[in-house]
Every structure is written in C-alpha cells, then in structure tokens.
Amino acid sequence: MLRGSAALLRRLAPRVLGGGCGNTTHRRLPPPIAPFLHARFLSAPTTSSSPPSSSSAAGHDEEAEDRELPKISNGDAGALLSISVDRSGLYNPPEHSHESSSDSELVKHIKSIIKFRSGPISIAEYMEEVLTNPQSGFYINRDVFGESGDFITSPEVSQMFGEMIGVWAMCLWEQMGKPAKVNLTELGPGRGTLLADLLRGSAKFFNFTKALSINLVECSPTLQKLQYNTLKCEDEHVDDGKRTVSKLCGAPVCWHASLEQVPSGSPTIIIAHEFYDALPIHQFQKASRGWCEKMVDLAEDSSFRFVLSPHPTPSLIYLTKRCGWASSEELEKIEHIEVCPKAMELTEQIADRISSDGGGALIIDYGKNGIVSDSLQAIRKHKFVDILDDPGSADLSAYVDFASIKHSAEEASDDISVHGPMTQSQFLGSLGINFRVEALLQNCTEEQAESLRTGYWQLVGDGEAPFWEGPEDQTPIGMGTRYLAMAIVNKKQGTPIPFE
C-alpha cells in the first residue's frame, strides 16, 4: 500500500490545492401585569369544597353577594334596589394534570419560555438554549467531537492541521517583532487537539513557545477537563497562589468564559476554528409585507414549529445593517437571509483588541463570502436531523458569513486590515502541508500511511477521495473548498502569510 504514495500526493496536490475562493455553497415583552393580578386575585373559588356552616363567614359573605337586599327608601320612592354579581369573566384555572411527560428537561424549559412569553422565540434564542444552556446544553456536559461523538473537525482528522496553524502563528509572531510575551488565545478549543498539535509542532522554536501565555475561551466544564488533559496541564504553587502550566511547552494556561475576560495589554494571536458557525443566528424570510423574522413556536399538539413574526422584531436592526453591505442584485436573488449579531459583535471585539494590543486573528470555518440564505442544520451522530427534533441532542450550526465579518472588522477600527477569505486548501497548501505529508510518509507503517493519505485528502481535497478502496459509506470527503480562511491583523505588521 506504500507504493507510489509520495508520487500520488504530488499528482493530487495541484488538484486539491488549486482554485480560487469564490462563493462556496455547499421579545416579545411579557404580558402586562394587570391581567395577571386580575387572574391571581379573582380566581378564588366562589363556593367552598364542603357546605358552609351557618357560622361560616365565607358562607355569609357569598349569601350577601347574591341575594336581593332591601334599600332604605328615599322620600316617597320606596323602591327596592338589587345587587347582582356577574361571574362570567372570572378566570377558571385548568385542572392540574399529574400525567408524566416524556419531554427532556431542556425541552420543558424551552416550552416554558414560549408559554411565559405568550408567543414565539427567535431562532437565535432557541440555538443558545440548545447549545449552551447551563444544565442541558449540547456542548456543556459531553464530548461531542470525534468518531464516537457527533461530528469530526479538522484537528481530529490529522495532526497536520494543528501543525500548519502553528506555522502561521509563528510567522505572525515574527512579523510582530518577536515580542517577549504574547497571548495565544483559542476560541472554542474543543478537546484542545489543535492547540496541542500546534505546541508539539513548534516545540523546537524555544523563543516562540517561551513567549506564550495560553488563554482558552470555553464555557463547557466537560471540555475544559478534556483540554486540561490534552495539553498535559499541571497545577503549580507560586507566591501568589496557584497557576496551571502546559507541560508541552511550559506556558501558563487559563480558561475564560468570553474573549472580554482574556487579559489585554500584550500582543495577541487569536485562533477561531469552527467557532463562528455555532454562534446563534436570526433568520428572515421575504413575505408580502416585507422581511419577517422566522421564529420557534408551539403547535397545538405542543410540538415545536416555525412561524413568521407578525410584527417587526429588534433584530431587524442587524438585518438592515447586513443588507446595507450587499448589492441590490444580491438581495433580489434571495428569499431568505441569515444574520448573526454575535458574530458582528465578536469581530468588533477582536478588531478593537488587535488595534490596541497588536497581533492578529485567524478565522477558519465553513461558509460563504457573501449573504447566507438558509443554512441552519442539525447533526447527530454524524447524520443530519430535523432542527426541532429533540433539542439538546444534536449540534446546531450555520454557514459563516465571511463578508459580514470583513465589514464588521473594518468598521470597528481603521488600524486593522482584513485578508481573505481563501479556501482551506489554498491556505494549508501555501503553508506547506504537501511537504509535511510527504515527510511523514517516509517513516511510517502501512496503517499510518493510509491514515495520512485519508487525512490529507479530508483537509485539502474537494469531494470524494479518488484513491479510496474501502467501504463506500466511509469514503473520505474533502473540506478543502467548503472551508474558508480569513485573517485580521494590525496594519503595522503588514500582510500575513499566506495572504500575500
């Protein structure tokens, strides 16, 4: 099986590394308090559960309400007035049911939000609950990566991916003037595989690894533990308490809930690989009355369904902003638009930090260099499933709008420059992944060689691998053109590789 491996890869390289970027395809407010108070105080039963005794004050009160009462006559009128009570408008609470429900705790929680709002919630809020709910969110309490998880990311495919990202980071560090201290920050590090391969690959460059201070932006306690182990972390006692250090390079490691919590003041290198695609999106659909937001509501049978909001929603401000970046021709061709306010806000934070501290950010994800129409998808155990089916059991993600990232960064600061996007195939090829795989093939077993060829194709290829001889349902599918790479850097540092 090793015959001609290097020659085959040389022939495949022009096919998988070429090509241009192109456009890849692949509150409501709660109800007013007055009706609630009305229902709360007028819902008391008008009769007691047992017949009242003659001495019952409640019984006397009810009799006084309903019987006709004589009135003192006024002059010669002598008329008797009567008082009656209309109870037809009183709130009658439904009978309480003790039947068990098969709904998960997360499903019950989402339904309770919709019921409390007395109306639908946005897809963005639905995504936030499904993915990052503190108790039951998809990412919070499980390992979702790898063959045993729900999907596989590039770092899990081959060590070469993290090594190439390490090459990019070291080159950027040199362009920054080789600062003695730099914050290496990864957003959503997964298991920590990318960063571990980056550190191993750059271990010989002592001055670079010595300068690193590692910051991981991660909200999942389960994944934090996995990252701790993957990075070979140990806790050390120091004068001011305790710190965590990665034994892969001796660099200190810290975890944060958001980028805002990462210390500023030092040059920064930010890596966001498959992070933007999980940020919550708003979807809009063109209707007779204009653009209407797509929402999640409850059907009569208490199942989830999509509806269109009958009224303008606050997120329309982001839709207006996104449409302002598009041409009229682009807008005329689409019936749906996805906008991601959190992606815009995150990009602005990145641009501000790079502007003030220096450094750069690398964003790699699947998406388009233009308006994204209708890309929201759910994946469970490596298969696509219905978006509304059993929330919390499947990953939700959407295509990344790279054009929106570019505009957001450029509007946030005049001191940064945006480069790309280019395809992942072009990016990794320019960094030398083809030379790396050939070098690895020179000294490996047959099984390792097969894994290297497969991983190489998945990272830089397009479509099904032509050399595959195994089961058809396991044919490697290349990510080379479906994934795009973009860099945001401080202008003082020039153009980063390989975007020259």
VOGU-3710 file (C-alpha; in Angstrom, 3 decimals, decimal comma):
1> mlrgsaallr> 0,000/0,000/0,000  3,025/2,315/0,353  3,887/2,050/-3,334  3,929/5,417/-5,034  2,449/7,300/-2,051  4,680/10,337/-2,426  4,263/10,379/-6,200  0,482/10,086/-5,833  0,379/13,007/-3,443  2,468/15,105/-5,813
11> rlaprvlggg> -0,066/14,379/-8,580  -3,009/15,092/-6,292  -1,544/18,329/-4,895  -2,341/20,531/-7,938  -5,916/19,205/-7,913  -6,611/19,787/-4,247  -4,576/22,944/-3,709  -5,626/24,956/-6,713  -8,697/27,020/-7,462  -9,900/30,354/-6,308
21> cgntthrrlp> -12,048/31,247/-3,375  -15,359/32,016/-4,998  -18,667/31,746/-3,216  -18,830/28,282/-1,744  -22,217/26,713/-1,341  -22,487/23,635/-0,087  -39,055/39,974/22,906  -41,686/39,862/22,796  -42,395/41,608/26,106  -44,166/39,632/28,849
31> ppiapflhar> -47,905/40,288/29,183  -48,932/43,335/31,262  -49,041/42,711/34,966  -52,629/43,936/35,369  -54,324/40,865/33,759  -52,057/38,617/35,787  -53,094/40,285/39,031  -56,700/40,161/37,919  -56,443/36,421/37,371  -54,489/35,873/40,580
41> flsapttsss> -56,883/37,634/42,925  -60,187/36,811/41,224  -59,574/33,096/40,769  -60,554/32,121/44,345  -63,444/29,620/44,334  -66,904/31,122/44,904  -68,052/28,095/46,913  -66,188/26,100/49,485  -65,352/22,415/48,970  -67,834/21,483/51,714
51> ppssssaagh> -71,170/23,097/52,598  -70,514/26,056/54,882  -71,913/26,034/58,369  -74,349/28,698/59,458  -71,489/30,327/61,343  -69,165/30,391/58,289  -68,087/33,918/57,479  -67,390/32,897/53,893  -70,882/31,488/53,582  -72,450/34,668/54,904
61> deeaedrelp> -70,328/36,750/52,511  -71,463/34,756/49,468  -75,101/34,940/50,518  -74,744/38,699/50,977  -73,341/38,964/47,440  -76,096/37,015/45,667  -79,406/37,747/47,492  -81,513/40,789/46,862  -81,041/43,373/49,584  -83,708/45,931/50,619
71> kisngdagal> -82,624/49,551/50,433  -83,705/52,432/52,671  -86,407/54,328/50,911  -85,764/57,868/49,854  -88,765/60,022/50,350  -91,875/58,604/48,710  -89,949/56,429/46,231  -89,899/53,346/48,466  -88,154/51,390/45,720  -86,151/48,295/46,413
81> lsisvdrsgl> -82,773/48,090/44,647  -80,981/44,802/43,960  -77,328/43,923/43,606  -76,130/41,066/41,417  -72,647/39,791/40,590  -71,584/38,750/37,102  -69,075/35,916/37,470  -68,743/35,050/33,780  -65,448/36,909/33,392  -63,696/35,225/36,279
91> ynppehshes> -60,562/33,210/35,497  -61,063/29,454/35,870  -57,697/27,665/36,136  -57,369/24,385/34,240  -57,386/21,187/36,195  -53,897/20,171/37,244  -52,574/17,090/35,471  -50,238/14,610/37,136  -49,501/12,756/33,898  -45,805/12,165/33,276
101> ssdselvkhi> -44,148/13,843/30,297  -41,525/12,293/28,029  -40,021/15,711/27,305  -36,433/16,280/28,379  -35,682/18,982/30,931  -34,340/21,226/28,149  -37,484/20,776/26,048  -39,635/21,599/29,065  -37,503/24,682/29,697  -37,808/25,964/26,118
111> ksiikfrsgp> -41,566/25,351/26,117  -41,920/27,220/29,396  -40,142/30,232/27,889  -42,529/30,274/24,919  -45,562/29,915/27,184  -44,354/32,649/29,539  -43,777/34,981/26,606  -47,211/34,106/25,220  -45,566/33,872/21,848  -42,641/32,511/19,831
121> isiaeymeev> -38,923/32,964/20,455  -36,233/33,771/17,896  -34,114/31,047/16,331  -31,111/32,715/17,961  -32,580/32,238/21,438  -33,535/28,671/20,548  -29,925/27,970/19,466  -28,493/29,491/22,632  -30,645/27,282/24,830  -29,968/24,153/22,780
131> ltnpqsgfyi> -26,199/24,605/22,652  -25,190/26,377/25,864  -27,972/26,017/28,424  -26,051/25,704/31,732  -27,791/22,470/32,717  -28,644/20,679/29,478  -26,882/22,436/26,591  -25,407/20,273/23,837  -21,837/21,491/24,433  -21,980/21,684/28,214
141> nrdvfgesgd> -21,908/18,175/29,649  -20,486/15,918/26,932  -17,663/15,294/24,497  -19,253/15,856/21,083  -16,118/15,518/18,934  -14,537/12,628/17,072  -15,864/9,369/15,664  -17,638/8,491/18,913  -19,204/11,956/19,097  -21,494/13,783/16,703
151> fitspevsqm> -19,035/15,301/14,220  -15,325/15,424/13,343  -13,332/18,631/12,999  -10,081/19,199/11,094  -7,780/18,867/14,147  -9,336/15,446/14,824  -8,675/14,408/11,215  -4,901/14,866/11,237  -2,124/16,336/13,357  -1,006/18,228/10,247
161> fgemigvwam> -3,818/20,759/10,637  -2,653/21,978/14,047  0,954/21,944/12,832  0,086/24,241/9,905  -1,766/26,617/12,238  1,410/26,631/14,333  3,425/27,666/11,273  1,006/30,552/10,691  1,174/31,661/14,337  4,989/31,604/14,417
171> clweqmgkpa> 5,224/33,602/11,193  2,808/36,192/12,590  4,885/36,347/15,798  7,954/37,120/13,715  6,074/39,826/11,810  5,116/41,307/15,185  8,820/41,677/16,005  9,145/38,534/18,159  7,650/40,026/21,340  8,811/38,502/24,628
181> kvnltelgpg> 5,212/37,924/25,662  2,191/37,117/23,540  -1,336/35,962/24,406  -2,185/32,879/22,341  -5,964/32,639/22,551  -8,231/29,973/21,081  -11,997/30,415/20,914  -13,905/27,179/21,461  -10,895/24,802/21,636  -12,921/21,569/21,557
191> rgtlladllr> -10,782/18,840/23,068  -7,670/21,007/22,803  -6,318/18,900/19,923  -5,474/21,817/17,613  -3,537/23,649/20,294  -1,709/20,515/21,425  -0,539/19,786/17,861  0,447/23,439/17,457  2,603/23,316/20,601  4,221/19,989/19,716
201> gsakffnftk> 4,981/21,192/16,199  6,605/24,400/17,446  8,456/22,835/20,393  11,846/23,305/18,729  11,265/27,053/18,411  12,061/27,786/22,027  11,823/31,587/21,883  8,312/31,357/20,457  6,938/28,859/22,979  8,685/30,684/25,849
211> alsinlvecs> 6,751/33,859/24,945  3,348/32,182/25,033  0,605/32,727/27,568  -2,280/30,418/26,622  -5,896/31,508/27,026  -8,819/29,218/26,230  -12,306/30,659/25,796  -14,535/27,749/26,794  -17,904/27,588/28,592  -18,180/23,802/28,943
221> ptlqklqynt> -16,794/22,296/32,188  -16,595/18,902/30,483  -14,497/20,222/27,612  -12,319/22,234/29,991  -11,321/18,975/31,703  -10,549/17,370/28,335  -8,440/20,374/27,328  -6,581/20,210/30,640  -5,600/16,602/29,922  -4,854/17,072/26,213
231> lkcedehvdd> -2,479/19,946/26,935  -0,760/17,879/29,659  -1,567/20,518/32,244  -0,367/20,527/35,822  -1,078/22,888/38,700  1,894/24,624/40,267  2,126/26,584/43,505  3,522/30,078/43,147  3,931/33,021/45,522  0,515/34,490/44,776
241> gkrtvsklcg> -1,341/31,182/44,798  -1,606/28,549/42,063  -1,218/28,512/38,309  -1,811/25,925/35,588  1,015/25,108/33,176  1,077/23,023/29,983  3,969/20,564/30,113  4,007/20,537/26,301  5,813/23,885/26,329  5,859/25,211/29,910
251> apvcwhasle> 3,384/28,004/29,111  0,742/29,105/31,644  -2,851/28,177/30,743  -6,046/29,995/31,764  -9,705/29,428/30,945  -12,238/32,203/30,328  -15,964/32,394/29,612  -15,539/35,082/26,936  -12,897/36,962/24,964  -13,548/40,041/27,096
261> qvpsgsptii> -12,108/38,207/30,115  -8,781/37,476/28,396  -6,160/39,898/29,780  -5,220/42,705/27,430  -2,039/44,754/27,139  0,118/42,172/25,352  0,232/41,315/21,625  -2,340/38,674/20,853  -2,785/35,792/18,433  -6,410/34,628/18,241
271> iahefydalp> -7,490/31,374/16,637  -11,168/30,783/15,884  -11,592/27,415/14,184  -15,194/26,274/13,773  -16,326/28,745/16,403  -18,345/31,251/14,395  -20,611/28,581/12,896  -22,114/27,800/16,338  -22,975/31,417/17,172  -26,767/31,972/17,251
281> ihqfqkasrg> -28,326/33,360/14,087  -31,551/35,149/13,206  -33,401/34,023/10,087  -35,576/36,263/7,945  -37,963/35,328/5,163  -39,328/37,549/2,432  -43,113/37,910/2,668  -45,776/40,131/1,110  -45,315/42,653/3,924  -41,504/42,615/3,646
291> wcekmvdlae> -38,813/40,791/5,587  -40,284/38,833/8,528  -38,282/37,058/11,205  -38,596/33,283/11,415  -39,420/32,168/14,964  -39,906/28,984/17,005  -43,373/28,446/18,477  -45,529/25,668/19,892  -48,127/23,894/17,770  -51,496/22,738/19,114
301> dssfrfvlsp> -50,031/19,319/19,933  -47,249/21,060/21,938  -44,552/20,214/19,379  -42,142/22,852/18,099  -42,804/24,578/14,788  -41,510/27,508/12,738  -43,655/30,617/12,334  -43,164/34,119/10,958  -43,356/37,018/13,371  -46,400/39,198/12,625
311> hptpsliylt> -44,595/42,269/13,932  -41,135/43,831/13,483  -38,515/42,410/15,850  -35,469/44,104/17,457  -33,046/42,085/15,330  -34,260/43,937/12,238  -31,559/46,489/13,012  -28,930/43,850/12,193  -30,782/42,796/9,050  -30,781/46,425/7,902
321> krcgwassee> -27,066/46,643/8,627  -26,323/43,444/6,698  -28,413/44,480/3,709  -26,525/47,772/3,635  -23,350/45,788/2,903  -24,951/43,907/-0,005  -25,686/44,925/-3,571  -29,236/45,255/-4,845  -28,553/42,412/-7,297  -27,515/40,128/-4,430
331> lekiehievc> -30,635/40,949/-2,435  -33,002/40,410/-5,362  -31,896/36,799/-5,775  -32,717/35,568/-2,281  -35,875/34,777/-0,323  -34,122/34,081/2,996  -31,343/35,849/4,915  -29,398/34,767/7,984  -27,725/37,375/10,187  -25,529/36,740/13,213
341> pkamelteqi> -25,366/39,719/15,607  -22,979/37,887/17,943  -20,568/37,284/15,077  -20,605/41,008/14,318  -20,052/41,903/17,969  -17,284/39,313/18,444  -15,495/40,549/15,331  -15,654/44,117/16,633  -14,068/42,955/19,918  -11,302/41,160/18,015
351> adrissdggg> -10,635/44,199/15,828  -10,507/46,533/18,843  -8,072/44,268/20,691  -5,759/43,803/17,718  -5,888/47,539/17,089  -4,791/48,373/20,640  -2,515/45,426/21,508  -1,170/44,343/18,132  -1,240/40,850/16,690  -3,823/39,113/14,583
361> aliidygkng> -6,667/36,617/14,366  -7,176/33,590/12,138  -10,746/32,504/11,389  -11,366/29,149/9,680  -14,878/27,848/9,179  -17,311/26,616/6,569  -19,299/29,397/4,960  -19,632/31,889/2,129  -18,035/35,150/1,137  -21,460/36,763/0,875
371> ivsdslqair> -25,023/36,679/2,173  -26,031/33,358/3,682  -29,568/32,381/2,757  -30,850/29,295/4,615  -28,071/27,126/6,051  -29,086/26,222/9,611  -28,561/22,498/10,184  -28,606/19,900/12,947  -26,159/16,976/13,162  -26,494/13,994/15,476
381> khkfvdildd> -24,062/11,082/15,353  -22,651/12,311/12,019  -26,100/12,469/10,364  -28,349/15,421/9,534  -31,575/15,510/11,542  -34,560/17,839/11,935  -33,594/21,121/13,612  -36,546/20,979/16,028  -36,227/17,291/16,867  -35,236/16,568/20,486
391> pgsadlsayv> -33,399/19,844/21,191  -30,102/19,367/23,008  -29,311/16,010/21,431  -27,851/17,408/18,184  -25,407/20,113/17,196  -26,819/23,227/15,546  -24,670/25,286/13,199  -24,948/27,620/10,236  -22,731/28,868/7,431  -20,427/31,723/8,373
401> dfasikhsae> -20,936/34,993/6,501  -17,307/35,982/5,858  -18,315/39,184/4,086  -20,133/40,279/7,249  -17,011/39,525/9,329  -14,889/41,631/6,987  -17,250/44,631/7,102  -17,661/44,378/10,893  -13,897/44,401/11,443  -13,208/47,254/9,047
411> easddisvhg> -15,933/49,417/10,547  -14,669/48,739/14,087  -11,138/50,063/13,544  -9,024/51,858/10,951  -5,877/50,282/12,392  -6,582/46,746/11,207  -6,608/45,059/7,830  -8,644/42,048/6,719  -7,214/39,421/4,370  -9,112/36,694/2,542
421> pmtqsqflgs> -11,067/34,628/2,614  -9,246/31,916/0,717  -10,099/28,231/0,630  -8,704/25,937/3,302  -6,977/24,032/0,508  -5,112/27,148/-0,623  -4,317/28,155/2,950  -2,857/24,821/4,066  -1,140/24,238/0,725  0,635/27,590/0,877
431> lginfrveal> 1,849/26,792/4,389  3,452/23,552/3,125  1,108/20,736/4,115  2,021/18,756/0,993  5,702/18,755/2,001  4,745/17,799/5,540  2,715/14,766/4,484  5,487/13,553/2,169  7,982/13,805/5,027  5,691/11,856/7,350
441> lqncteeqae> 5,164/9,128/4,735  8,884/8,359/4,647  8,862/6,725/8,067  5,530/5,158/8,991  3,663/1,880/8,964  1,161/0,875/6,279  -1,719/1,706/8,608  -0,238/5,116/9,413  0,307/5,820/5,715  -3,344/5,071/4,950
451> slrtgywqlv> -4,405/7,397/7,756  -2,104/10,145/6,464  -3,444/9,906/2,894  -7,017/9,949/4,123  -6,409/12,877/6,473  -4,574/14,823/3,797  -7,489/14,489/1,406  -10,071/15,425/4,017  -8,175/18,623/4,830  -7,375/19,862/1,332
461> gdgeapfweg> -9,381/17,773/-1,131  -12,670/18,561/-2,858  -15,401/15,937/-2,828  -14,799/12,183/-2,587  -11,233/10,868/-2,456  -10,340/9,207/-5,821  -7,887/6,719/-4,271  -10,280/5,190/-1,736  -10,593/1,387/-1,831  -12,590/0,856/1,359
471> pedqtpigmg> -16,352/0,795/2,060  -18,288/3,378/0,054  -20,088/4,748/3,118  -16,668/5,604/4,613  -15,229/7,419/1,595  -13,259/10,488/2,790  -14,910/13,771/1,788  -12,608/16,740/1,315  -13,144/20,003/3,214  -10,709/21,896/1,019
481> trylamaivn> -13,148/24,233/-0,731  -16,064/24,155/1,711  -13,954/25,741/4,463  -12,563/29,266/4,179  -9,742/31,049/5,995  -9,590/34,764/6,854  -7,069/36,840/8,813  -7,491/40,113/10,720  -4,195/41,801/11,648  -2,800/45,093/12,850
491> kkqgtpipfe> -1,793/47,178/9,830  1,664/47,865/11,283  2,596/44,217/10,776  1,956/44,078/7,053  0,205/41,269/5,198  0,258/37,894/6,976  1,234/34,703/5,210  -0,138/33,185/3,066  -2,404/36,070/2,058  0,259/37,973/0,109
//
